[in-house]
């Protein structure tokens, strides 16, 4: 086996992509972030602020 072939195979094995456990951890982290974001957006303070902004935008004079 030539040095170039060996080096190419070594590089391919080193950067093979994510494993199943990494995908699972990424999915869990994304779901946790989505849950926190949902709680923040649906809280009373943020909901009132969003309604106010949308109400002002819809009642603006053109």
FIVEX-218927 format. One record per atom (N, C-alpha, C): x, y, z; atom name. Coordinates in Angstrom, 2 decimals, always signed. Example, Ala and Ser with C-alpha at 12.3 -4.5 7.8 and 13.67 -1.06 7.14 Angstrom:
BEGIN
SITE       x       y       z atome
SITE  +13.19   -5.69   +7.80     N
SITE  +12.30   -4.50   +7.80    CA
SITE  +13.20   -3.30   +7.80     C
SITE  +12.85   -2.25   +7.08     N
SITE  +13.67   -1.06   +7.14    CA
SITE  +12.90   +0.03   +7.87     C
***
This chain:
BEGIN
SITE       x       y       z atome
SITE   +0.85   -1.17   +0.00     N
SITE   +0.00   +0.00   +0.00    CA
SITE   +0.90   +1.23   +0.00     C
SITE   +0.59   +2.16   -0.87     N
SITE   +1.41   +3.36   -0.93    CA
SITE   +1.07   +4.29   +0.23     C
SITE   +1.96   +5.23   +0.49     N
SITE   +1.76   +6.18   +1.59    CA
SITE   +0.53   +7.06   +1.32     C
SITE   +0.32   +7.41   +0.07     N
SITE   -0.83   +8.27   -0.28    CA
SITE   -2.15   +7.54   -0.02     C
SITE   -2.25   +6.27   -0.39     N
SITE   -3.46   +5.50   -0.16    CA
SITE   -3.72   +5.34   +1.32     C
SITE   -2.68   +5.03   +2.08     N
SITE   -2.82   +4.85   +3.53    CA
SITE   -3.30   +6.15   +4.19     C
SITE   -2.73   +7.27   +3.78     N
SITE   -3.09   +8.56   +4.36    CA
SITE   -4.54   +8.91   +4.01     C
SITE   -4.97   +8.62   +2.79     N
SITE   -6.35   +8.88   +2.38    CA
SITE   -7.34   +8.07   +3.18     C
SITE   -7.04   +6.79   +3.42     N
SITE   -7.92   +5.95   +4.22    CA
SITE   -7.95   +6.40   +5.67     C
SITE   -6.81   +6.82   +6.18     N
SITE   -6.75   +7.28   +7.57    CA
SITE   -7.60   +8.54   +7.74     C
SITE   -7.52   +9.47   +6.79     N
SITE   -8.33  +10.68   +6.86    CA
SITE   -9.82  +10.35   +6.77     C
SITE  -10.20   +9.43   +5.91     N
SITE  -11.60   +9.07   +5.74    CA
SITE  -12.17   +8.48   +7.03     C
SITE  -11.39   +7.65   +7.74     N
SITE  -11.86   +7.08   +8.99    CA
SITE  -11.94   +8.12  +10.09     C
SITE  -11.07   +9.09  +10.07     N
SITE  -11.02  +10.11  +11.12    CA
SITE  -12.23  +11.03  +11.06     C
SITE  -12.72  +11.34   +9.89     N
SITE  -13.81  +12.28   +9.72    CA
SITE  -15.00  +11.57   +9.08     C
SITE  -15.51  +10.55   +9.75     N
SITE  -16.57   +9.74   +9.18    CA
SITE  -17.96  +10.32   +9.45     C
SITE  -18.08  +11.34  +10.27     N
SITE  -19.39  +11.92  +10.58    CA
SITE  -19.83  +11.60  +11.99     C
SITE  -21.05  +12.02  +12.30     N
SITE  -21.55  +11.81  +13.66    CA
SITE  -22.03  +10.38  +13.84     C
SITE  -21.92   +9.90  +15.06     N
SITE  -22.44   +8.58  +15.39    CA
SITE  -23.88   +8.71  +15.86     C
SITE  -24.52   +7.59  +16.04     N
SITE  -25.92   +7.58  +16.47    CA
SITE  -26.09   +8.27  +17.80     C
SITE  -25.17   +8.07  +18.73     N
SITE  -25.30   +8.71  +20.04    CA
SITE  -25.17  +10.23  +19.93     C
SITE  -24.35  +10.70  +19.01     N
SITE  -24.23  +12.15  +18.82    CA
SITE  -25.51  +12.72  +18.22     C
SITE  -26.14  +12.00  +17.30     N
SITE  -27.42  +12.43  +16.75    CA
SITE  -28.48  +12.47  +17.86     C
SITE  -28.48  +11.45  +18.72     N
SITE  -29.46  +11.39  +19.81    CA
SITE  -29.26  +12.57  +20.77     C
SITE  -28.03  +12.86  +21.13     N
SITE  -27.77  +13.99  +22.04    CA
SITE  -28.15  +15.31  +21.38     C
SITE  -27.89  +15.45  +20.10     N
SITE  -28.27  +16.66  +19.38    CA
SITE  -29.78  +16.82  +19.33     C
SITE  -30.49  +15.74  +19.12     N
SITE  -31.95  +15.77  +19.08    CA
SITE  -32.52  +16.13  +20.45     C
SITE  -31.96  +15.55  +21.51     N
SITE  -32.42  +15.86  +22.86    CA
SITE  -32.17  +17.33  +23.18     C
SITE  -31.00  +17.84  +22.82     N
SITE  -30.68  +19.24  +23.07    CA
SITE  -31.62  +20.17  +22.30     C
SITE  -31.91  +19.83  +21.06     N
SITE  -32.82  +20.65  +20.25    CA
SITE  -34.23  +20.65  +20.83     C
SITE  -34.69  +19.51  +21.30     N
SITE  -36.02  +19.43  +21.92    CA
SITE  -36.08  +20.21  +23.22     C
SITE  -35.03  +20.13  +24.02     N
SITE  -34.98  +20.90  +25.27    CA
SITE  -34.99  +22.40  +24.98     C
SITE  -34.23  +22.82  +23.99     N
SITE  -34.21  +24.24  +23.62    CA
SITE  -35.58  +24.68  +23.13     C
SITE  -36.24  +23.85  +22.33     N
SITE  -37.57  +24.18  +21.83    CA
SITE  -38.57  +24.29  +22.98     C
SITE  -38.47  +23.42  +23.97     N
SITE  -39.38  +23.48  +25.12    CA
SITE  -39.18  +24.76  +25.91     C
SITE  -37.93  +25.14  +26.14     N
SITE  -37.65  +26.38  +26.87    CA
SITE  -38.14  +27.58  +26.07     C
SITE  -37.88  +27.59  +24.78     N
SITE  -38.33  +28.69  +23.93    CA
SITE  -39.85  +28.80  +23.93     C
SITE  -40.54  +27.67  +23.88     N
SITE  -42.00  +27.66  +23.91    CA
SITE  -42.51  +28.26  +25.22     C
SITE  -41.90  +27.86  +26.33     N
SITE  -42.31  +28.39  +27.64    CA
SITE  -42.10  +29.90  +27.71     C
SITE  -40.98  +30.38  +27.17     N
SITE  -40.70  +31.82  +27.20    CA
SITE  -41.70  +32.58  +26.34     C
SITE  -41.94  +32.10  +25.14     N
SITE  -42.82  +32.80  +24.20    CA
SITE  -44.27  +32.80  +24.69     C
SITE  -44.69  +31.73  +25.36     N
SITE  -46.08  +31.66  +25.82    CA
SITE  -46.26  +32.23  +27.23     C
SITE  -45.22  +32.76  +27.84     N
SITE  -45.37  +33.37  +29.16    CA
SITE  -46.19  +34.65  +29.03     C
SITE  -46.76  +35.09  +30.12     N
SITE  -47.64  +36.25  +30.11    CA
SITE  -46.96  +37.52  +29.63     C
SITE  -45.77  +37.80  +30.13     N
SITE  -45.07  +39.03  +29.77    CA
SITE  -44.74  +39.08  +28.29     C
SITE  -44.16  +38.02  +27.77     N
SITE  -43.78  +38.00  +26.35    CA
SITE  -45.01  +37.98  +25.47     C
SITE  -46.03  +37.25  +25.87     N
SITE  -47.26  +37.19  +25.08    CA
SITE  -47.91  +38.57  +24.98     C
SITE  -47.94  +39.29  +26.10     N
SITE  -48.50  +40.65  +26.09    CA
SITE  -47.69  +41.58  +25.20     C
SITE  -46.38  +41.48  +25.29     N
SITE  -45.51  +42.32  +24.47    CA
SITE  -45.70  +42.02  +22.98     C
SITE  -45.78  +40.75  +22.62     N
SITE  -45.99  +40.38  +21.21    CA
SITE  -47.34  +40.87  +20.71     C
SITE  -48.37  +40.72  +21.52     N
SITE  -49.70  +41.21  +21.12    CA
SITE  -49.68  +42.71  +20.92     C
SITE  -48.96  +43.42  +21.78     N
SITE  -48.86  +44.87  +21.65    CA
SITE  -48.15  +45.27  +20.35     C
SITE  -47.05  +44.61  +20.06     N
SITE  -46.31  +44.92  +18.84    CA
SITE  -47.16  +44.61  +17.60     C
SITE  -47.82  +43.47  +17.60     N
SITE  -48.64  +43.10  +16.44    CA
SITE  -49.83  +44.05  +16.32     C
SITE  -50.44  +44.42  +17.44     N
SITE  -51.56  +45.35  +17.41    CA
SITE  -51.16  +46.71  +16.86     C
SITE  -49.99  +47.21  +17.27     N
SITE  -49.49  +48.49  +16.75    CA
SITE  -49.21  +48.40  +15.25     C
SITE  -48.65  +47.28  +14.83     N
SITE  -48.33  +47.11  +13.41    CA
SITE  -49.60  +47.06  +12.56     C
SITE  -50.64  +46.41  +13.06     N
SITE  -51.89  +46.28  +12.29    CA
SITE  -52.70  +47.57  +12.29     C
SITE  -52.53  +48.40  +13.32     N
SITE  -53.31  +49.63  +13.38    CA
SITE  -52.53  +50.85  +12.87     C
SITE  -51.38  +50.63  +12.27     N
SITE  -50.56  +51.74  +11.77    CA
SITE  -51.25  +52.39  +10.58     C
SITE  -51.11  +53.69  +10.49     N
SITE  -51.68  +54.45   +9.37    CA
SITE  -50.71  +54.45   +8.20     C
SITE  -51.21  +54.17   +7.03     N
SITE  -50.34  +54.16   +5.84    CA
SITE  -50.51  +55.41   +5.05     C
***
